[in-house]
Amino acid sequence: MTRFNTQLVHGLPVGDNATGAVNPPIYNSTTYAFEKVGSMPRYDYARSGNPTREFLENQIAQLEHGTRGFAFASGLAAIHAVLSVFKPGDRIVVGKNIYGGTYSLFHEYFADRGLTFDAVDTHDAAALEAAVAGDRAQGVQPAKAVYFEVLTNPLLDVNDVRAIANIAHRHGAIAIVDNTFVTPYLQRPLDLGADVVLHSATKYLAGHSDVNAGLVVTLGEKIGQQIYFAQNRFGGVLAPAECDAVRRGIQTLALRMDRQQANAKAVAQYLLAHPLVKTVNYPGLPGRERELAAKGLRGAGGVLSFEVVPGVDPADVLDNLHVFRLAVSLGAVESLAELPCRMTHFELPREERLKVGITDELVRLSIGIEDAADLIEDLGQAFDIAYEQYIRRHADVDVFGELTAGVLA
Ligand SMILES: *Cc1c(COP(=O)(O)O)cnc(C)c1O
């Protein structure tokens, strides 16, 4: 079975029951009977292995074209396990603009345990090459890994996995890719040279804002063994019921993503033409198809961001949305809107935020599977209210005040 959509639905045989059930069972068992002392059962204890988890792990390994998959209780648990393969003194080159929780895990946890992190603009090949190569004369060893996200958050820059993995490999480093925003439907980083791909499956893979989960897929045998060790010894494993929720979510991944992308394109084009919108960040806009294709992406996903024009308060837009929910996270069936400077990226000092382009006017949208016309109408009426507020704030206060006083009198 080679085609992706069929693989999503039934890529793996459901053959371990005698009932004909079309779905794999959920094994709520933490321990497994030995046939006799000295026998080697396939499973013995659920932290080490559980058939429901293994189904999901094989499913994601197949979809990402890797050799082994691993399911964790969250995206960050997955990232923690991956980074745990490095040792004190190892240097990791990290793309700028990575997920805030990842940034914090690196700088507030792993940095204290001897890893060093160098942030670099991964679009600048020369800068990346220099950062990975290090400087032996100065005692800076070559990096052990390059860690980056395919689409950056919330500005949606497109990283070129093939180019970055090539540079990493030239210096003996591995390439670790967070594929959360993209999913294997739109790109399989391992095919483009990456060594490890990981997901916050909380987002597009589960797809319904109802489960926290993380997935890792590896290609090489050694890194696979190391990640298995980390999974089994830290024990941040995904519980069977959650594994099944992610498994089921994955079956509709392509359907959801198709609608999300079509909606995102429609919303992005609407925003581009709106007088209260200054900039729109969405790599799925017409004219960028060749850039996407050149970087090995079959689509731009369902997240976009935009800036309102100066003077308009983005909170006036966000507080008046009704179809969009005001919430962090992304990738689910429902559309979400948020203000990065106050919500997802509030921990980043303002100066740092502005340096990477996350202005106070920037709004992020995660587009769901609703009717595009409803999403656009929702934004339209919220912009109208934001414009009224803008007029009220910028009207000649004296005249306006007198007028109001007169009316009220
Ligand atoms: C959400 C997210 C994470 C963290 O995943 P959790 O499931 O919340 O732990 C990591 N990377 C990206 C790109 C994310 O969006």
The ligand as an SDF file (V2000), in Angstrom:
LIG
                    3D

 15 15  0  0  0  0  0  0  0  0999 V2000
    2.7010   22.7450   21.0050 C   0  0  0  0  0  0  0  0  0  0  0  0
    4.0610   22.6050   20.4420 C   0  0  0  0  0  0  0  0  0  0  0  0
    5.0760   21.9120   21.1270 C   0  0  0  0  0  0  0  0  0  0  0  0
    4.8540   21.3440   22.5140 C   0  0  0  0  0  0  0  0  0  0  0  0
    3.9570   20.3110   22.4960 O   0  0  0  0  0  0  0  0  0  0  0  0
    3.0380   19.8960   23.7590 P   0  0  0  0  0  0  0  0  0  0  0  0
    2.2130   18.7960   23.2390 O   0  0  0  0  0  0  0  0  0  0  0  0
    2.2480   21.1250   24.1190 O   0  0  0  0  0  0  0  0  0  0  0  0
    3.9530   19.5190   24.8560 O   0  0  0  0  0  0  0  0  0  0  0  0
    6.2930   21.7690   20.5000 C   0  0  0  0  0  0  0  0  0  0  0  0
    6.5350   22.2910   19.2880 N   0  0  0  0  0  0  0  0  0  0  0  0
    5.5880   22.9730   18.6040 C   0  0  0  0  0  0  0  0  0  0  0  0
    5.9280   23.5330   17.2710 C   0  0  0  0  0  0  0  0  0  0  0  0
    4.3340   23.1560   19.1540 C   0  0  0  0  0  0  0  0  0  0  0  0
    3.3990   23.8530   18.4790 O   0  0  0  0  0  0  0  0  0  0  0  0
  1  2  1  0
  2  3  1  0
  2 14  2  0
  3  4  1  0
  3 10  2  0
  4  5  1  0
  5  6  1  0
  6  7  2  0
  6  8  1  0
  6  9  1  0
 10 11  1  0
 11 12  2  0
 12 13  1  0
 12 14  1  0
 14 15  1  0
M  END
$$$$
